[in-house]
């Protein structure tokens, strides 16, 4: 279980902590989409993320989400479906993959966090919006990745 003071490697990511990390980052993206200013997202992320993603680059990468005019605020109250939560072998990275079953579009995410200065900071991200899926099409939370449309991945070198 990973707690709010995640200084040591742990086997499993506590769901509430994972959801808080995801919501925190998606809220920063939503604010960037509203204002066109992604400085906070960049400054709030890991050093490596900030080095390859200046605010102008981030604005370009999130253009599709911003131009779609989708409000991501519902992610604050809708429970996400977590498809994958894994901690790296060294315990210094967490990968969280899933989606928020919001309307009129679901929001998918695939995020990697790195432990820097005793904090989990964004290292890599892919975010997308896709049409709602029906209950029978809903994937099991077994580590499978969801199909993502309109993906955005700000990490260079992908």
C-alpha positions in Angstrom: 0.0 0.0 0.0 1.3 3.5 -0.8 0.4 6.1 1.7 0.5 9.9 1.7 4.1 9.9 2.7 5.4 7.5 0.0 9.1 7.6 0.8 9.7 3.9 0.5 9.0 1.3 -2.1 5.7 -0.5 -1.6 4.1 -3.4 -3.4 0.6 -2.0 -4.0 -0.8 1.5 -4.6 -3.6 2.4 -2.2 -6.7 3.2 -4.3 -7.5 6.4 -2.6 -3.9 7.7 -3.1 -3.9 6.6 -6.7 -7.2 8.4 -7.4 -5.9 11.5 -5.6 -2.8 11.6 -7.8 -4.8 11.2 -11.0 -7.4 13.8 -10.0 -4.7 16.2 -9.1 -3.0 16.1 -12.5 -6.2 16.1 -14.5 -7.4 19.1 -12.6 -4.2 20.9 -13.6 -4.8 19.9 -17.2 -8.4 21.1 -17.0 -7.2 24.5 -15.7 -4.7 24.7 -18.5 -7.4 23.9 -21.0 -9.6 26.7 -19.6 -6.8 29.3 -19.5 -4.4 28.1 -22.3 -1.7 28.3 -19.6 0.1 25.0 -18.7 2.8 26.5 -16.6 1.4 25.1 -13.3 1.3 21.6 -14.8 4.8 21.8 -16.0 6.2 23.3 -12.8 4.2 20.8 -10.7 5.7 17.8 -12.5 9.1 16.0 -12.2 12.3 17.7 -13.4 12.5 15.4 -16.4 9.0 16.2 -17.5 9.5 19.9 -17.1 12.8 19.8 -19.1 11.1 18.4 -22.2 7.7 20.1 -21.9 7.6 23.8 -21.8 4.1 25.4 -21.5 3.9 26.1 -25.2 4.6 22.5 -26.1 2.0 21.3 -23.5 -0.6 23.7 -25.0 0.1 22.2 -28.4 -0.2 18.6 -27.1 -3.5 19.3 -25.3 -5.0 21.2 -28.2 -7.5 18.4 -29.1 -8.9 18.2 -25.6 -9.0 22.0 -25.3 -10.7 22.6 -28.6 -13.3 19.9 -27.9 -14.4 22.1 -25.1 -14.9 19.2 -22.7 -15.2 20.1 -19.1 -13.1 17.7 -17.0 -14.6 18.9 -13.7 -16.8 15.8 -13.3 -13.6 13.7 -12.6 -13.6 15.3 -9.2 -16.9 13.5 -8.2 -17.0 10.4 -10.5 -15.1 7.3 -9.4 -12.6 6.2 -11.9 -12.1 2.7 -13.2 -8.5 1.8 -12.5 -7.3 -0.8 -15.0 -3.6 -0.8 -13.9 -1.8 0.3 -10.8 1.8 -0.9 -10.7 4.9 0.1 -8.8 8.3 -0.3 -10.5 10.7 -3.0 -9.2 12.8 -0.3 -7.6 9.8 1.3 -6.1 10.6 4.7 -7.5 7.8 4.9 -10.2 4.0 4.3 -10.1 2.0 3.7 -13.3 -1.7 4.4 -13.2 -4.0 3.5 -16.1 -7.8 3.8 -16.3 -10.7 6.1 -17.2 -13.4 8.2 -15.7 -16.9 7.0 -16.9 -18.2 10.6 -17.2 -20.8 12.0 -19.7 -20.9 13.0 -22.5 -17.3 11.6 -22.9 -15.2 9.3 -20.8 -11.7 10.5 -19.9 -8.9 8.0 -20.2 -5.5 8.3 -18.5 -2.2 6.6 -18.4 0.2 8.3 -16.0 3.6 7.6 -14.6 4.8 9.2 -11.4 8.3 9.3 -10.1 9.4 9.8 -6.5 11.4 13.0 -6.3 12.2 14.8 -3.0 9.8 12.4 -1.1 6.9 13.4 -3.4 5.2 11.5 -6.3 5.5 13.8 -9.3 4.2 13.4 -12.9 6.8 11.9 -15.2 4.7 10.9 -18.2 1.1 11.1 -19.3 -1.4 10.2 -21.9 -5.0 11.6 -21.7 -7.9 11.1 -24.0 -11.6 11.4 -24.4 -13.8 8.7 -25.9 -17.5 7.9 -26.3 -19.1 6.2 -23.3 -18.9 2.4 -23.2 -21.7 0.1 -22.3 -21.6 -2.1 -19.2 -20.9 -5.3 -21.3 -18.1 -3.5 -23.1 -16.5 -2.3 -19.9 -13.0 -3.9 -19.4 -12.2 -5.7 -16.2 -9.7 -4.0 -13.9 -7.1 -6.7 -14.5 -4.2 -4.6 -15.8 -5.4 -4.4 -19.3 -5.1 -1.0 -21.0 -8.2 0.7 -22.4 -8.5 1.9 -26.0 -7.9 5.6 -26.1 -9.0 8.1 -28.8 -7.6 11.6 -29.1 -4.5 10.6 -27.1 -2.1 13.2 -25.9 1.3 12.2 -24.6 3.6 15.1 -23.5 6.7 12.9 -22.8 9.2 13.2 -25.6 11.0 10.2 -26.9 7.8 8.1 -27.3 
